[in-house]
Amino acid sequence: MLAWVVLAISGAFETVWAIALDRAEGFTRLWPSIVFLVALAISMSGLGWAMKEIPVGTAYAVWVGIGASLTALYGMIVLDEPATIARVVCLVLIIAGVAGLKFLHLLLHRTVAGSGQDLPSNTPASGGCGLILLLHNTNGRIRPRGVLRVAGRICTINLGE
């Protein structure tokens, strides 16, 4: 859970460095340039730390989603950028996507926690996280089947009837 908190804070610091980058005016202003560098270091460090527990694709997408959404909201509220219905709908979709990734991560983590079998360390599929879709023949029908591998453990998930 701490990884998600760190990831959210890192996403917020993405907003800080984006705003500071704009205010630095091509790095011609000292203090906004310093704020940019410090916020960038904090944001990237937090993202890297969170990736020790959260898969890279999920962590990066959530980090970008938080940063992009907050930056766009800041632009609309503080910088008087247009707040059209289309922009707001797009921001809601980004936020829904971030929430969906968090939910799916929790769902899959709970599905495999304490179940499955250990993969030998020399198995080519071990050593990371991934989702591999396979076709499974049952009673003459081919149906999708998923193999979810998390932290060297394997669990089968049926994706079809």
C-alpha positions as CSV (number, residue, x, y, z in Angstrom):
1,M,0.0,0.0,0.0
2,L,2.9,2.4,0.7
3,A,4.1,2.0,-2.9
4,W,0.7,3.4,-4.1
5,V,1.0,6.4,-1.7
6,V,4.5,7.1,-2.9
7,L,3.4,6.7,-6.5
8,A,0.5,9.2,-6.0
9,I,2.9,11.7,-4.4
10,S,5.4,11.2,-7.2
11,G,2.6,11.9,-9.7
12,A,1.8,15.1,-7.9
13,F,5.4,16.1,-8.1
14,E,5.2,15.6,-11.8
15,T,2.7,18.4,-11.8
16,V,5.1,20.6,-9.8
17,W,8.0,20.1,-12.2
18,A,5.8,20.6,-15.3
19,I,4.6,23.9,-13.9
20,A,8.1,24.9,-12.8
21,L,9.4,24.0,-16.3
22,D,6.9,26.4,-17.8
23,R,7.9,29.2,-15.3
24,A,11.6,28.6,-15.9
25,E,11.2,30.0,-19.4
26,G,13.8,27.8,-21.1
27,F,15.9,27.7,-17.9
28,T,16.5,31.4,-18.0
29,R,15.0,31.9,-14.5
30,L,17.0,30.5,-11.6
31,W,14.4,29.6,-8.9
32,P,11.8,27.9,-11.2
33,S,14.7,26.0,-12.7
34,I,15.8,24.8,-9.3
35,V,12.2,23.9,-8.3
36,F,12.0,22.0,-11.6
37,L,15.2,20.0,-10.9
38,V,14.2,19.2,-7.3
39,A,10.6,18.2,-8.2
40,L,11.9,16.1,-11.1
41,A,14.3,14.2,-8.8
42,I,11.6,13.6,-6.2
43,S,9.1,12.5,-8.8
44,M,11.4,10.1,-10.6
45,S,12.8,8.7,-7.4
46,G,9.4,8.0,-6.0
47,L,8.3,6.4,-9.3
48,G,11.4,4.2,-9.3
49,W,10.8,3.2,-5.6
50,A,7.2,2.4,-6.3
51,M,8.2,0.1,-9.2
52,K,9.8,-2.2,-6.7
53,E,6.3,-3.4,-5.9
54,I,4.1,-2.2,-8.7
55,P,4.7,-3.5,-12.3
56,V,6.3,-0.9,-14.6
57,G,3.4,-0.6,-17.0
58,T,0.9,0.0,-14.3
59,A,3.2,2.3,-12.2
60,Y,4.1,4.5,-15.2
61,A,0.6,4.8,-16.5
62,V,-0.7,5.8,-13.0
63,W,2.2,8.2,-12.5
64,V,1.6,9.9,-15.9
65,G,-2.2,9.9,-15.4
66,I,-2.0,11.6,-12.0
67,G,0.6,14.1,-13.2
68,A,-1.2,14.9,-16.5
69,S,-4.6,15.3,-14.8
70,L,-3.4,17.5,-12.0
71,T,-1.4,19.6,-14.5
72,A,-4.4,20.0,-16.8
73,L,-6.6,20.9,-13.8
74,Y,-4.0,23.5,-12.6
75,G,-4.0,25.0,-16.1
76,M,-7.8,25.3,-16.2
77,I,-8.2,26.6,-12.6
78,V,-5.1,28.8,-12.2
79,L,-4.0,29.7,-15.8
80,D,-7.5,30.2,-17.2
81,E,-7.0,27.5,-19.9
82,P,-10.3,26.5,-21.5
83,A,-12.4,24.1,-19.4
84,T,-14.6,22.7,-22.1
85,I,-16.8,19.7,-21.6
86,A,-14.6,17.7,-23.9
87,R,-11.5,18.4,-21.9
88,V,-13.3,17.6,-18.6
89,V,-14.6,14.3,-20.1
90,C,-11.1,13.4,-21.2
91,L,-9.7,14.1,-17.7
92,V,-12.5,12.0,-16.1
93,L,-11.5,9.2,-18.5
94,I,-7.8,9.5,-17.5
95,I,-8.8,9.4,-13.8
96,A,-11.1,6.4,-14.4
97,G,-8.2,4.7,-16.2
98,V,-5.9,5.3,-13.2
99,A,-8.5,4.1,-10.8
100,G,-9.1,1.0,-13.0
101,L,-5.4,0.1,-13.1
102,K,-5.2,0.4,-9.3
103,F,-8.3,-1.8,-8.9
104,L,-7.0,-4.4,-11.3
105,H,-3.7,-4.5,-9.6
106,L,-5.4,-5.1,-6.3
107,L,-7.7,-7.7,-7.8
108,L,-4.9,-9.7,-9.5
109,H,-2.7,-9.4,-6.4
110,R,-5.5,-10.9,-4.2
111,T,-6.1,-13.6,-6.8
112,V,-2.6,-14.9,-6.7
113,A,-1.7,-14.2,-3.1
114,G,-1.0,-17.5,-1.3
115,S,-1.9,-19.6,-4.4
116,G,-0.1,-21.0,-7.4
117,Q,3.2,-22.8,-7.6
118,D,6.7,-21.6,-7.5
119,L,8.5,-21.4,-10.8
120,P,12.1,-22.6,-10.9
121,S,14.6,-19.8,-11.2
122,N,15.9,-21.1,-14.5
123,T,12.4,-21.0,-16.1
124,P,12.5,-18.4,-18.9
125,A,9.1,-17.1,-17.7
126,S,10.4,-16.4,-14.2
127,G,11.8,-13.1,-12.9
128,G,9.2,-10.5,-13.7
129,C,5.5,-9.8,-14.1
130,G,3.5,-10.4,-17.2
131,L,0.2,-11.7,-18.6
132,I,0.4,-14.4,-21.3
133,L,-2.8,-15.3,-23.1
134,L,-3.0,-18.9,-24.3
135,L,-5.6,-20.8,-26.3
136,H,-7.0,-23.8,-24.5
137,N,-8.8,-26.6,-26.2
138,T,-11.8,-28.0,-24.2
139,N,-14.3,-30.4,-25.6
140,G,-13.3,-29.5,-29.2
141,R,-13.7,-25.7,-28.5
142,I,-10.8,-23.4,-28.3
143,R,-11.2,-20.8,-25.6
144,P,-8.9,-18.1,-24.2
145,R,-7.1,-18.8,-21.0
146,G,-4.7,-16.6,-19.1
147,V,-1.5,-17.4,-17.3
148,L,-0.7,-14.7,-14.8
149,R,2.8,-14.7,-13.4
150,V,3.6,-12.4,-10.5
151,A,6.9,-12.4,-8.7
152,G,7.9,-15.9,-9.9
153,R,4.6,-17.4,-9.0
154,I,2.1,-18.8,-11.6
155,C,-1.7,-18.8,-11.4
156,T,-4.2,-19.8,-14.2
157,I,-7.1,-17.5,-14.7
158,N,-10.0,-18.6,-17.0
159,L,-11.0,-15.7,-19.3
160,G,-13.8,-17.5,-21.1
161,E,-16.6,-20.0,-20.6
